[in-house]
Amino acid sequence: MSKELLKQWEKSIATNHFPNHIGVVIDDIDLTGARAHIDLRPETMNAIGIAHGGVTYTLADTCAAYASRGDGREYVTQQSNFYYIKAGKGNRINAKATVINRTRSLCIVDVDVFDETNSLICTGTFNYFCITKKDS
């Protein structure tokens, strides 16, 4: 875990209003990836009592975005492919993002989302575009 990176992105995490509103928590960030979770509550569930697809996607996108920021730069989502494998049930879902490739302007991140029994419920690949220059 990189406490320095969590501290560096503390303001960004605190002002990332939509993920905060639904309860996304960034647990870890380092140069190679990130981890995050959300504790499910009635307002994050869909009408049939499972994690809402938008909540699951937001968890994955937010986790992958902070994984891209492991190099200290800011990125925005450019494109994603996201696959729902099975229902997100239980009290918590967890995301694990892994940086696959990083260039001067792009970062590609794979992310997996698991339920509380550690069963894979979603997976995806996110491409991020860098909007800041690397420090000299």
The first five atom37 places (N, CA, C, CB, O) and aatype in JSON, in Angstrom:
{
  "aatype": [12, 15, 11, 6, 10, 10, 11, 5, 17, 6, 11, 15, 9, 0, 16, 2, 8, 13, 14, 2, 8, 9, 7, 19, 19, 9, 3, 3, 9, 3, 10, 16, 7, 0, 1, 0, 8, 9, 3, 10, 1, 14, 6, 16, 12, 2, 0, 9, 7, 9, 0, 8, 7, 7, 19, 16, 18, 16, 10, 0, 3, 16, 4, 0, 0, 18, 0, 15, 1, 7, 3, 7, 1, 6, 18, 19, 16, 5, 5, 15, 2, 13, 18, 18, 9, 11, 0, 7, 11, 7, 2, 1, 9, 2, 0, 11, 0, 16, 19, 9, 2, 1, 16, 1, 15, 10, 4, 9, 19, 3, 19, 3, 19, 13, 3, 6, 16, 2, 15, 10, 9, 4, 16, 7, 16, 13, 2, 18, 13, 4, 9, 16, 11, 11, 3, 15],
  "atom_mask": [
    [1, 1, 1, 1, 1],
    [1, 1, 1, 1, 1],
    [1, 1, 1, 1, 1],
    [1, 1, 1, 1, 1],
    [1, 1, 1, 1, 1],
    [1, 1, 1, 1, 1],
    [1, 1, 1, 1, 1],
    [1, 1, 1, 1, 1],
    [1, 1, 1, 1, 1],
    [1, 1, 1, 1, 1],
    [1, 1, 1, 1, 1],
    [1, 1, 1, 1, 1],
    [1, 1, 1, 1, 1],
    [1, 1, 1, 1, 1],
    [1, 1, 1, 1, 1],
    [1, 1, 1, 1, 1],
    [1, 1, 1, 1, 1],
    [1, 1, 1, 1, 1],
    [1, 1, 1, 1, 1],
    [1, 1, 1, 1, 1],
    [1, 1, 1, 1, 1],
    [1, 1, 1, 1, 1],
    [1, 1, 1, 0, 1],
    [1, 1, 1, 1, 1],
    [1, 1, 1, 1, 1],
    [1, 1, 1, 1, 1],
    [1, 1, 1, 1, 1],
    [1, 1, 1, 1, 1],
    [1, 1, 1, 1, 1],
    [1, 1, 1, 1, 1],
    [1, 1, 1, 1, 1],
    [1, 1, 1, 1, 1],
    [1, 1, 1, 0, 1],
    [1, 1, 1, 1, 1],
    [1, 1, 1, 1, 1],
    [1, 1, 1, 1, 1],
    [1, 1, 1, 1, 1],
    [1, 1, 1, 1, 1],
    [1, 1, 1, 1, 1],
    [1, 1, 1, 1, 1],
    [1, 1, 1, 1, 1],
    [1, 1, 1, 1, 1],
    [1, 1, 1, 1, 1],
    [1, 1, 1, 1, 1],
    [1, 1, 1, 1, 1],
    [1, 1, 1, 1, 1],
    [1, 1, 1, 1, 1],
    [1, 1, 1, 1, 1],
    [1, 1, 1, 0, 1],
    [1, 1, 1, 1, 1],
    [1, 1, 1, 1, 1],
    [1, 1, 1, 1, 1],
    [1, 1, 1, 0, 1],
    [1, 1, 1, 0, 1],
    [1, 1, 1, 1, 1],
    [1, 1, 1, 1, 1],
    [1, 1, 1, 1, 1],
    [1, 1, 1, 1, 1],
    [1, 1, 1, 1, 1],
    [1, 1, 1, 1, 1],
    [1, 1, 1, 1, 1],
    [1, 1, 1, 1, 1],
    [1, 1, 1, 1, 1],
    [1, 1, 1, 1, 1],
    [1, 1, 1, 1, 1],
    [1, 1, 1, 1, 1],
    [1, 1, 1, 1, 1],
    [1, 1, 1, 1, 1],
    [1, 1, 1, 1, 1],
    [1, 1, 1, 0, 1],
    [1, 1, 1, 1, 1],
    [1, 1, 1, 0, 1],
    [1, 1, 1, 1, 1],
    [1, 1, 1, 1, 1],
    [1, 1, 1, 1, 1],
    [1, 1, 1, 1, 1],
    [1, 1, 1, 1, 1],
    [1, 1, 1, 1, 1],
    [1, 1, 1, 1, 1],
    [1, 1, 1, 1, 1],
    [1, 1, 1, 1, 1],
    [1, 1, 1, 1, 1],
    [1, 1, 1, 1, 1],
    [1, 1, 1, 1, 1],
    [1, 1, 1, 1, 1],
    [1, 1, 1, 1, 1],
    [1, 1, 1, 1, 1],
    [1, 1, 1, 0, 1],
    [1, 1, 1, 1, 1],
    [1, 1, 1, 0, 1],
    [1, 1, 1, 1, 1],
    [1, 1, 1, 1, 1],
    [1, 1, 1, 1, 1],
    [1, 1, 1, 1, 1],
    [1, 1, 1, 1, 1],
    [1, 1, 1, 1, 1],
    [1, 1, 1, 1, 1],
    [1, 1, 1, 1, 1],
    [1, 1, 1, 1, 1],
    [1, 1, 1, 1, 1],
    [1, 1, 1, 1, 1],
    [1, 1, 1, 1, 1],
    [1, 1, 1, 1, 1],
    [1, 1, 1, 1, 1],
    [1, 1, 1, 1, 1],
    [1, 1, 1, 1, 1],
    [1, 1, 1, 1, 1],
    [1, 1, 1, 1, 1],
    [1, 1, 1, 1, 1],
    [1, 1, 1, 1, 1],
    [1, 1, 1, 1, 1],
    [1, 1, 1, 1, 1],
    [1, 1, 1, 1, 1],
    [1, 1, 1, 1, 1],
    [1, 1, 1, 1, 1],
    [1, 1, 1, 1, 1],
    [1, 1, 1, 1, 1],
    [1, 1, 1, 1, 1],
    [1, 1, 1, 1, 1],
    [1, 1, 1, 1, 1],
    [1, 1, 1, 1, 1],
    [1, 1, 1, 1, 1],
    [1, 1, 1, 1, 1],
    [1, 1, 1, 0, 1],
    [1, 1, 1, 1, 1],
    [1, 1, 1, 1, 1],
    [1, 1, 1, 1, 1],
    [1, 1, 1, 1, 1],
    [1, 1, 1, 1, 1],
    [1, 1, 1, 1, 1],
    [1, 1, 1, 1, 1],
    [1, 1, 1, 1, 1],
    [1, 1, 1, 1, 1],
    [1, 1, 1, 1, 1],
    [1, 1, 1, 1, 1],
    [1, 1, 1, 1, 1]
  ],
  "atom_positions": [
    [[0.83, -1.17, 0.0], [0.0, 0.0, 0.0], [0.88, 1.24, 0.0], [-0.95, 0.0, 1.2], [1.93, 1.27, 0.64]],
    [[0.44, 2.25, -0.71], [1.17, 3.5, -0.74], [0.38, 4.57, 0.0], [1.46, 3.93, -2.19], [-0.52, 5.19, -0.57]],
    [[0.71, 4.79, 1.25], [0.05, 5.83, 2.03], [0.32, 7.2, 1.42], [0.52, 5.8, 3.49], [-0.52, 8.09, 1.51]],
    [[1.49, 7.37, 0.79], [1.82, 8.64, 0.16], [0.87, 8.94, -1.0], [3.26, 8.63, -0.34], [0.42, 10.07, -1.15]],
    [[0.56, 7.93, -1.81], [-0.36, 8.14, -2.92], [-1.78, 8.4, -2.42], [-0.35, 6.93, -3.87], [-2.47, 9.26, -2.96]],
    [[-2.22, 7.68, -1.4], [-3.54, 7.96, -0.83], [-3.59, 9.4, -0.32], [-3.86, 6.97, 0.31], [-4.6, 10.09, -0.51]],
    [[-2.52, 9.85, 0.32], [-2.46, 11.23, 0.82], [-2.46, 12.22, -0.34], [-1.2, 11.43, 1.71], [-3.13, 13.24, -0.29]],
    [[-1.69, 11.91, -1.39], [-1.61, 12.8, -2.55], [-2.99, 13.0, -3.18], [-0.64, 12.23, -3.59], [-3.33, 14.12, -3.59]],
    [[-3.77, 11.95, -3.26], [-5.07, 12.02, -3.93], [-6.22, 12.25, -2.95], [-5.32, 10.75, -4.7], [-7.39, 12.17, -3.34]],
    [[-5.91, 12.55, -1.69], [-6.93, 12.74, -0.66], [-7.96, 13.8, -1.06], [-6.27, 13.15, 0.66], [-9.16, 13.56, -0.91]],
    [[-7.53, 14.94, -1.56], [-8.48, 15.99, -1.96], [-9.33, 15.53, -3.14], [-7.72, 17.29, -2.33], [-10.54, 15.76, -3.16]],
    [[-8.71, 14.89, -4.12], [-9.45, 14.39, -5.28], [-10.5, 13.37, -4.84], [-8.49, 13.75, -6.29], [-11.64, 13.41, -5.3]],
    [[-10.11, 12.47, -3.96], [-11.05, 11.45, -3.47], [-12.2, 12.13, -2.72], [-10.33, 10.43, -2.55], [-13.36, 11.76, -2.9]],
    [[-11.88, 13.11, -1.89], [-12.9, 13.79, -1.08], [-13.87, 14.6, -1.93], [-12.24, 14.7, -0.07], [-15.03, 14.77, -1.54]],
    [[-13.43, 15.09, -3.08], [-14.3, 15.92, -3.92], [-14.84, 15.16, -5.13], [-13.55, 17.15, -4.39], [-15.4, 15.77, -6.04]],
    [[-14.68, 13.86, -5.15], [-15.24, 13.02, -6.22], [-16.66, 12.67, -5.79], [-14.35, 11.72, -6.47], [-16.92, 11.56, -5.32]],
    [[-17.58, 13.61, -5.96], [-18.87, 13.6, -5.29], [-19.77, 12.4, -5.6], [-19.58, 14.83, -5.64], [-20.35, 11.82, -4.69]],
    [[-19.9, 12.02, -6.87], [-20.81, 10.91, -7.15], [-20.34, 9.6, -6.54], [-20.96, 10.74, -8.65], [-21.13, 8.94, -5.85]],
    [[-19.09, 9.18, -6.75], [-18.64, 7.95, -6.07], [-18.79, 8.04, -4.55], [-17.19, 7.66, -6.43], [-19.16, 7.06, -3.91]],
    [[-18.49, 9.2, -3.98], [-18.67, 9.35, -2.53], [-20.12, 9.21, -2.13], [-18.13, 10.7, -2.07], [-20.44, 8.61, -1.1]],
    [[-21.01, 9.78, -2.94], [-22.44, 9.73, -2.64], [-22.95, 8.28, -2.55], [-23.21, 10.49, -3.72], [-23.79, 7.97, -1.71]],
    [[-22.44, 7.43, -3.41], [-22.9, 6.03, -3.38], [-22.05, 5.15, -2.47], [-22.91, 5.46, -4.79], [-22.34, 3.97, -2.3]],
    [[-20.99, 5.72, -1.9], [-20.22, 5.0, -0.89], [-18.95, 4.33, -1.35], [0.0, 0.0, 0.0], [-18.45, 3.44, -0.66]],
    [[-18.39, 4.71, -2.48], [-17.12, 4.13, -2.94], [-16.0, 4.56, -1.99], [-16.8, 4.56, -4.41], [-15.86, 5.74, -1.66]],
    [[-15.2, 3.58, -1.56], [-14.06, 3.83, -0.68], [-12.81, 3.33, -1.4], [-14.23, 3.13, 0.71], [-12.74, 2.17, -1.81]],
    [[-11.81, 4.21, -1.55], [-10.52, 3.82, -2.13], [-9.68, 3.26, -0.99], [-9.81, 5.03, -2.84], [-9.36, 3.97, -0.03]],
    [[-9.31, 1.99, -1.1], [-8.56, 1.31, -0.05], [-7.04, 1.37, -0.25], [-8.99, -0.12, 0.03], [-6.3, 1.39, 0.73]],
    [[-6.59, 1.4, -1.5], [-5.16, 1.29, -1.77], [-4.88, 1.82, -3.16], [-4.68, -0.18, -1.63], [-5.67, 1.63, -4.08]],
    [[-3.74, 2.48, -3.32], [-3.25, 2.93, -4.63], [-1.74, 2.72, -4.65], [-3.63, 4.45, -4.91], [-1.05, 3.07, -3.69]],
    [[-1.24, 2.15, -5.74], [0.2, 2.14, -5.96], [0.46, 2.27, -7.45], [0.86, 0.85, -5.38], [-0.48, 2.42, -8.23]],
    [[1.7, 2.2, -7.86], [2.04, 2.41, -9.27], [1.42, 1.36, -10.18], [3.54, 2.41, -9.44], [1.23, 1.61, -11.37]],
    [[1.12, 0.19, -9.65], [0.63, -0.91, -10.49], [-0.87, -1.16, -10.38], [1.34, -2.16, -10.14], [-1.4, -1.97, -11.14]],
    [[-1.56, -0.49, -9.47], [-2.99, -0.75, -9.35], [-3.64, -0.06, -8.17], [0.0, 0.0, 0.0], [-3.06, 0.82, -7.54]],
    [[-4.87, -0.49, -7.9], [-5.64, 0.08, -6.79], [-6.69, -0.93, -6.34], [-6.31, 1.42, -7.2], [-7.01, -1.88, -7.05]],
    [[-7.21, -0.69, -5.14], [-8.32, -1.48, -4.6], [-9.35, -0.52, -4.03], [-7.82, -2.5, -3.51], [-9.01, 0.53, -3.5]],
    [[-10.62, -0.9, -4.15], [-11.71, -0.09, -3.63], [-12.87, -1.0, -3.26], [-12.16, 1.0, -4.66], [-12.91, -2.17, -3.65]],
    [[-13.82, -0.45, -2.5], [-15.01, -1.23, -2.16], [-16.21, -0.31, -1.97], [-14.78, -2.06, -0.89], [-16.07, 0.91, -1.88]],
    [[-17.36, -0.92, -1.92], [-18.59, -0.22, -1.56], [-19.42, -1.16, -0.7], [-19.38, 0.24, -2.83], [-19.61, -2.32, -1.04]],
    [[-19.9, -0.63, 0.43], [-20.85, -1.37, 1.26], [-22.24, -1.09, 0.7], [-20.73, -0.96, 2.79], [-22.69, 0.05, 0.66]],
    [[-22.9, -2.16, 0.28], [-24.2, -2.01, -0.36], [-25.27, -1.63, 0.65], [-24.59, -3.3, -1.09], [-25.29, -2.12, 1.78]],
    [[-26.17, -0.73, 0.22], [-27.3, -0.3, 1.02], [-28.53, -0.26, 0.12], [-27.04, 1.09, 1.68], [-28.39, -0.37, -1.1]],
    [[-29.71, -0.12, 0.67], [-30.91, -0.17, -0.17], [-30.86, 0.77, -1.38], [-32.11, 0.18, 0.66], [-31.33, 0.4, -2.46]],
    [[-30.3, 1.96, -1.24], [-30.28, 2.9, -2.35], [-29.23, 2.57, -3.42], [-30.04, 4.29, -1.83], [-29.2, 3.22, -4.46]],
    [[-28.38, 1.57, -3.18], [-27.42, 1.14, -4.2], [-27.84, -0.16, -4.86], [-26.03, 0.98, -3.58], [-27.11, -0.73, -5.68]],
    [[-29.03, -0.64, -4.51], [-29.55, -1.89, -5.07], [-30.59, -1.57, -6.15], [-30.18, -2.78, -3.95], [-31.18, -0.49, -6.17]],
    [[-30.8, -2.52, -7.04], [-31.86, -2.34, -8.03], [-33.17, -2.91, -7.49], [-31.47, -3.02, -9.39], [-33.25, -3.34, -6.34]],
    [[-34.19, -2.92, -8.32], [-35.52, -3.32, -7.88], [-35.62, -4.8, -7.49], [-36.51, -3.04, -8.97], [-36.57, -5.18, -6.8]],
    [[-34.67, -5.63, -7.9], [-34.73, -7.04, -7.52], [-33.77, -7.39, -6.39], [-34.44, -7.92, -8.73], [-33.55, -8.57, -6.09]],
    [[-33.18, -6.35, -5.77], [-32.39, -6.56, -4.56], [-30.93, -6.93, -4.76], [0.0, 0.0, 0.0], [-30.31, -7.48, -3.85]],
    [[-30.38, -6.65, -5.92], [-28.95, -6.89, -6.15], [-28.27, -5.55, -6.45], [-28.73, -7.91, -7.32], [-28.95, -4.56, -6.71]],
    [[-26.94, -5.53, -6.41], [-26.22, -4.29, -6.67], [-26.62, -3.72, -8.04], [-24.69, -4.54, -6.62], [-26.62, -4.43, -9.04]],
    [[-26.96, -2.46, -8.06], [-27.33, -1.79, -9.3], [-26.14, -1.8, -10.25], [-27.82, -0.34, -9.04], [-25.01, -1.57, -9.82]],
    [[-26.39, -2.06, -11.52], [-25.31, -2.11, -12.51], [-24.51, -0.83, -12.58], [0.0, 0.0, 0.0], [-23.3, -0.87, -12.79]],
    [[-25.17, 0.31, -12.41], [-24.47, 1.59, -12.44], [-23.55, 1.77, -11.24], [0.0, 0.0, 0.0], [-22.49, 2.38, -11.35]],
    [[-23.96, 1.24, -10.11], [-23.13, 1.28, -8.9], [-21.89, 0.42, -9.1], [-23.93, 0.8, -7.66], [-20.78, 0.82, -8.76]],
    [[-22.09, -0.77, -9.65], [-20.98, -1.68, -9.89], [-20.0, -1.07, -10.89], [-21.49, -3.04, -10.41], [-18.78, -1.13, -10.7]],
    [[-20.53, -0.48, -11.96], [-19.68, 0.16, -12.96], [-18.92, 1.34, -12.35], [-20.52, 0.64, -14.16], [-17.73, 1.51, -12.61]],
    [[-19.6, 2.15, -11.54], [-18.94, 3.31, -10.92], [-17.82, 2.87, -10.0], [-19.96, 4.15, -10.14], [-16.76, 3.5, -9.98]],
    [[-18.03, 1.8, -9.24], [-16.97, 1.26, -8.39], [-15.77, 0.87, -9.24], [-17.48, 0.04, -7.58], [-14.64, 1.24, -8.93]],
    [[-16.01, 0.14, -10.33], [-14.92, -0.32, -11.2], [-14.2, 0.86, -11.85], [-15.47, -1.25, -12.28], [-12.97, 0.9, -11.84]],
    [[-14.93, 1.81, -12.4], [-14.33, 2.95, -13.07], [-13.53, 3.81, -12.1], [-15.41, 3.8, -13.74], [-12.44, 4.27, -12.43]],
    [[-14.05, 4.01, -10.91], [-13.36, 4.83, -9.91], [-12.08, 4.14, -9.44], [-14.28, 5.11, -8.71], [-11.04, 4.79, -9.32]],
    [[-12.16, 2.85, -9.19], [-10.98, 2.1, -8.77], [-9.91, 2.12, -9.87], [-11.36, 0.65, -8.41], [-8.74, 2.36, -9.59]],
    [[-10.32, 1.87, -11.09], [-9.38, 1.86, -12.21], [-8.78, 3.25, -12.44], [-10.07, 1.37, -13.49], [-7.61, 3.38, -12.77]],
    [[-9.59, 4.29, -12.26], [-9.09, 5.66, -12.45], [-7.99, 5.98, -11.46], [-10.23, 6.67, -12.3], [-6.97, 6.56, -11.84]],
    [[-8.17, 5.6, -10.19], [-7.12, 5.87, -9.21], [-5.9, 4.97, -9.43], [-7.65, 5.69, -7.8], [-4.79, 5.34, -9.07]],
    [[-6.1, 3.79, -10.01], [-4.95, 2.96, -10.4], [-4.13, 3.7, -11.45], [-5.41, 1.57, -10.94], [-2.9, 3.7, -11.39]],
    [[-4.8, 4.32, -12.43], [-4.08, 5.07, -13.46], [-3.29, 6.22, -12.84], [-5.05, 5.62, -14.52], [-2.22, 6.57, -13.33]],
    [[-3.8, 6.8, -11.76], [-3.16, 7.93, -11.11], [-1.98, 7.53, -10.22], [-4.18, 8.68, -10.29], [-1.39, 8.38, -9.55]],
    [[-1.65, 6.27, -10.21], [-0.52, 5.81, -9.4], [0.8, 6.45, -9.78], [0.0, 0.0, 0.0], [1.74, 6.45, -8.98]],
    [[0.88, 7.01, -10.98], [2.12, 7.7, -11.4], [2.1, 9.18, -11.02], [2.32, 7.55, -12.91], [3.02, 9.92, -11.37]],
    [[1.06, 9.61, -10.31], [0.99, 10.99, -9.85], [0.32, 11.96, -10.8], [0.0, 0.0, 0.0], [0.17, 13.14, -10.48]],
    [[-0.09, 11.48, -11.98], [-0.75, 12.36, -12.95], [-2.26, 12.15, -12.91], [-0.21, 12.11, -14.37], [-2.75, 11.18, -12.33]],
    [[-3.0, 13.08, -13.54], [-4.45, 12.97, -13.61], [-4.88, 12.4, -14.96], [-5.11, 14.35, -13.38], [-4.29, 12.7, -15.99]],
    [[-5.92, 11.58, -14.92], [-6.45, 10.93, -16.11], [-7.97, 11.04, -16.13], [-6.01, 9.45, -16.17], [-8.6, 11.21, -15.1]],
    [[-8.53, 10.94, -17.32], [-9.98, 10.87, -17.49], [-10.3, 9.63, -18.32], [-10.54, 12.16, -18.16], [-9.5, 9.21, -19.16]],
    [[-11.46, 9.06, -18.08], [-11.87, 7.86, -18.82], [-12.05, 8.21, -20.29], [-13.18, 7.27, -18.23], [-12.75, 9.16, -20.63]],
    [[-11.42, 7.43, -21.14], [-11.54, 7.61, -22.57], [-12.5, 6.57, -23.17], [-10.16, 7.52, -23.25], [-13.3, 6.88, -24.05]],
    [[-12.39, 5.33, -22.68], [-13.18, 4.24, -23.25], [-13.15, 3.08, -22.28], [-12.65, 3.82, -24.65], [-12.2, 2.92, -21.52]],
    [[-14.2, 2.25, -22.32], [-14.2, 1.06, -21.48], [-15.0, -0.06, -22.12], [-14.76, 1.37, -20.09], [-15.9, 0.17, -22.93]],
    [[-14.65, -1.28, -21.72], [-15.43, -2.48, -22.02], [-15.68, -3.13, -20.68], [-14.68, -3.46, -23.04], [-14.74, -3.42, -19.94]],
    [[-16.94, -3.35, -20.35], [-17.29, -3.85, -19.03], [-18.29, -4.97, -19.17], [-17.84, -2.71, -18.13], [-19.27, -4.86, -19.91]],
    [[-18.04, -6.06, -18.45], [-18.86, -7.26, -18.58], [-19.44, -7.66, -17.24], [-18.04, -8.41, -19.17], [-18.72, -7.85, -16.26]],
    [[-20.75, -7.79, -17.21], [-21.45, -8.25, -16.01], [-21.54, -9.77, -16.1], [-22.89, -7.6, -15.88], [-22.11, -10.31, -17.05]],
    [[-20.97, -10.47, -15.13], [-20.91, -11.92, -15.16], [-22.02, -12.54, -14.33], [-19.57, -12.4, -14.65], [-22.69, -13.47, -14.77]],
    [[-22.21, -12.01, -13.12], [-23.31, -12.48, -12.28], [-23.71, -11.39, -11.3], [-22.91, -13.77, -11.53], [-23.03, -10.37, -11.18]],
    [[-24.8, -11.61, -10.61], [-25.37, -10.6, -9.72], [-24.45, -10.29, -8.55], [-26.71, -11.06, -9.21], [-23.81, -11.17, -7.98]],
    [[-24.41, -9.02, -8.2], [-23.67, -8.57, -7.02], [-24.57, -8.65, -5.8], [0.0, 0.0, 0.0], [-25.4, -7.77, -5.58]],
    [[-24.39, -9.69, -5.02], [-25.22, -9.92, -3.83], [-24.38, -9.75, -2.59], [-25.87, -11.32, -3.87], [-23.15, -9.74, -2.64]],
    [[-25.05, -9.63, -1.46], [-24.36, -9.53, -0.19], [-24.3, -8.1, 0.31], [0.0, 0.0, 0.0], [-25.09, -7.25, -0.1]],
    [[-23.35, -7.85, 1.2], [-23.24, -6.54, 1.84], [-22.14, -5.66, 1.28], [-23.02, -6.73, 3.3], [-22.15, -4.45, 1.49]],
    [[-21.18, -6.25, 0.57], [-20.05, -5.48, 0.07], [-19.6, -6.04, -1.26], [-18.89, -5.48, 1.07], [-19.62, -7.25, -1.48]],
    [[-19.18, -5.13, -2.16], [-18.49, -5.54, -3.38], [-17.12, -4.85, -3.39], [-19.33, -5.19, -4.68], [-16.99, -3.72, -2.93]],
    [[-16.13, -5.54, -3.93], [-14.74, -5.09, -3.92], [-14.21, -5.04, -5.35], [-13.86, -6.02, -3.05], [-14.56, -5.88, -6.18]],
    [[-13.38, -4.06, -5.63], [-12.76, -3.94, -6.95], [-11.24, -3.99, -6.8], [-13.21, -2.63, -7.66], [-10.67, -3.45, -5.86]],
    [[-10.63, -4.64, -7.77], [-9.16, -4.69, -7.84], [-8.77, -4.29, -9.26], [-8.59, -6.11, -7.47], [-9.15, -4.95, -10.22]],
    [[-8.0, -3.21, -9.37], [-7.57, -2.7, -10.68], [-6.08, -2.93, -10.85], [-7.9, -1.2, -10.83], [-5.3, -2.76, -9.9]],
    [[-5.68, -3.32, -12.06], [-4.28, -3.57, -12.38], [-3.91, -2.81, -13.65], [-4.02, -5.09, -12.56], [-4.56, -2.95, -14.68]],
    [[-2.86, -2.0, -13.56], [-2.37, -1.27, -14.73], [-1.73, -2.26, -15.69], [-1.36, -0.15, -14.32], [-0.83, -3.01, -15.31]],
    [[-2.2, -2.26, -16.93], [-1.7, -3.17, -17.96], [-0.61, -2.5, -18.8], [-2.84, -3.65, -18.87], [0.39, -3.11, -19.15]],
    [[-0.83, -1.22, -19.12], [0.14, -0.49, -19.94], [-0.02, 1.0, -19.66], [-0.04, -0.8, -21.46], [-1.13, 1.51, -19.48]],
    [[1.11, 1.69, -19.65], [1.1, 3.14, -19.43], [2.05, 3.77, -20.43], [1.51, 3.49, -17.95], [3.19, 3.34, -20.58]],
    [[1.57, 4.82, -21.11], [2.4, 5.6, -22.01], [2.37, 7.06, -21.55], [1.91, 5.47, -23.5], [1.82, 7.36, -20.48]],
    [[2.94, 7.95, -22.34], [2.9, 9.38, -21.97], [1.48, 9.9, -21.89], [3.69, 10.2, -22.96], [1.19, 10.78, -21.07]],
    [[0.58, 9.39, -22.73], [-0.76, 9.96, -22.78], [-1.89, 9.0, -22.44], [-1.0, 10.51, -24.13], [-3.02, 9.44, -22.24]],
    [[-1.62, 7.7, -22.35], [-2.68, 6.73, -22.09], [-2.29, 5.77, -20.98], [-3.01, 5.96, -23.36], [-1.11, 5.49, -20.76]],
    [[-3.3, 5.27, -20.3], [-3.11, 4.21, -19.32], [-4.24, 3.21, -19.5], [-3.06, 4.77, -17.85], [-5.41, 3.59, -19.5]],
    [[-3.9, 1.94, -19.64], [-4.89, 0.88, -19.79], [-4.91, 0.08, -18.5], [-4.57, -0.04, -21.03], [-3.87, -0.36, -18.0]],
    [[-6.12, -0.11, -17.97], [-6.29, -0.75, -16.67], [-7.35, -1.84, -16.76], [-6.68, 0.3, -15.59], [-8.45, -1.62, -17.26]],
    [[-7.0, -3.04, -16.27], [-7.99, -4.11, -16.1], [-8.54, -4.01, -14.69], [-7.36, -5.52, -16.37], [-7.82, -3.69, -13.75]],
    [[-9.82, -4.29, -14.55], [-10.44, -4.26, -13.22], [-11.39, -5.43, -13.07], [-11.19, -2.91, -12.99], [-12.14, -5.76, -13.99]],
    [[-11.35, -6.05, -11.92], [-12.27, -7.13, -11.56], [-13.06, -6.69, -10.33], [-11.51, -8.47, -11.29], [-12.53, -6.04, -9.43]],
    [[-14.34, -7.06, -10.31], [-15.21, -6.76, -9.18], [-15.69, -8.08, -8.6], [-16.43, -5.85, -9.61], [-16.13, -8.97, -9.32]],
    [[-15.59, -8.2, -7.27], [-15.92, -9.43, -6.56], [-17.0, -9.16, -5.52], [-14.67, -10.01, -5.88], [-17.11, -8.06, -4.98]],
    [[-17.8, -10.2, -5.24], [-18.75, -10.08, -4.13], [-18.03, -10.44, -2.84], [-20.0, -10.99, -4.35], [-16.83, -10.71, -2.84]],
    [[-18.76, -10.46, -1.73], [-18.11, -10.69, -0.44], [-17.61, -12.12, -0.25], [-19.06, -10.35, 0.67], [-16.86, -12.39, 0.69]],
    [[-18.01, -13.05, -1.14], [-17.47, -14.41, -1.08], [-16.26, -14.56, -2.01], [-18.55, -15.43, -1.44], [-15.77, -15.67, -2.22]],
    [[-15.8, -13.43, -2.58], [-14.68, -13.38, -3.5], [-14.98, -14.03, -4.84], [-13.5, -14.05, -2.87], [-14.07, -14.45, -5.55]],
    [[-16.27, -14.1, -5.2], [-16.66, -14.58, -6.53], [-16.65, -13.42, -7.5], [-18.07, -15.24, -6.49], [-17.15, -12.33, -7.2]],
    [[-16.07, -13.64, -8.67], [-16.01, -12.61, -9.7], [-17.41, -12.3, -10.21], [-15.09, -13.04, -10.86], [-18.13, -13.2, -10.64]],
    [[-17.81, -11.03, -10.15], [-19.15, -10.65, -10.64], [-19.08, -9.78, -11.89], [-19.92, -9.92, -9.54], [-20.02, -9.77, -12.68]],
    [[-17.98, -9.05, -12.08], [-17.8, -8.19, -13.26], [-16.32, -8.07, -13.57], [-18.42, -6.79, -13.03], [-15.46, -8.25, -12.7]],
    [[-16.04, -7.77, -14.83], [-14.66, -7.53, -15.24], [-14.67, -6.53, -16.38], [-13.95, -8.85, -15.67], [-15.65, -6.42, -17.11]],
    [[-13.59, -5.8, -16.52], [-13.54, -4.83, -17.6], [-12.14, -4.29, -17.84], [0.0, 0.0, 0.0], [-11.21, -4.53, -17.07]],
    [[-12.03, -3.56, -18.93], [-10.8, -2.86, -19.28], [-11.17, -1.41, -19.52], [-10.11, -3.49, -20.54], [-12.11, -1.1, -20.25]],
    [[-10.4, -0.52, -18.9], [-10.65, 0.91, -19.0], [-9.42, 1.59, -19.59], [-11.0, 1.52, -17.62], [-8.29, 1.29, -19.2]],
    [[-9.63, 2.48, -20.54], [-8.56, 3.28, -21.12], [-8.71, 4.7, -20.59], [-8.6, 3.25, -22.69], [-9.79, 5.28, -20.64]],
    [[-7.6, 5.25, -20.09], [-7.6, 6.6, -19.54], [-6.66, 7.48, -20.32], [-7.21, 6.59, -18.06], [-5.58, 7.05, -20.74]],
    [[-7.08, 8.73, -20.52], [-6.26, 9.73, -21.2], [-5.66, 10.64, -20.15], [-7.08, 10.53, -22.24], [-6.37, 11.17, -19.29]],
    [[-4.36, 10.84, -20.22], [-3.65, 11.69, -19.27], [-3.9, 13.16, -19.59], [-2.13, 11.38, -19.3], [-3.74, 13.59, -20.74]],
    [[-4.29, 13.93, -18.59], [-4.55, 15.36, -18.8], [-3.51, 16.26, -18.14], [-5.92, 15.7, -18.27], [-3.63, 17.48, -18.19]],
    [[-2.47, 15.66, -17.51], [-1.39, 16.45, -16.92], [-0.05, 15.93, -17.4], [-1.44, 16.41, -15.37], [0.08, 14.77, -17.79]],
    [[0.92, 16.78, -17.38], [2.27, 16.41, -17.76], [2.98, 15.75, -16.58], [3.06, 17.63, -18.24], [2.69, 16.06, -15.42]],
    [[3.88, 14.86, -16.87], [4.7, 14.22, -15.84], [5.69, 15.25, -15.3], [5.44, 12.98, -16.41], [6.28, 16.02, -16.06]],
    [[5.87, 15.24, -13.98], [6.84, 16.16, -13.37], [8.25, 15.85, -13.89], [6.8, 16.05, -11.83], [8.6, 14.7, -14.12]],
    [[9.05, 16.91, -14.07], [10.42, 16.68, -14.54], [11.33, 16.25, -13.44], [10.96, 17.91, -15.18], [12.52, 16.02, -13.68]]
  ]
}
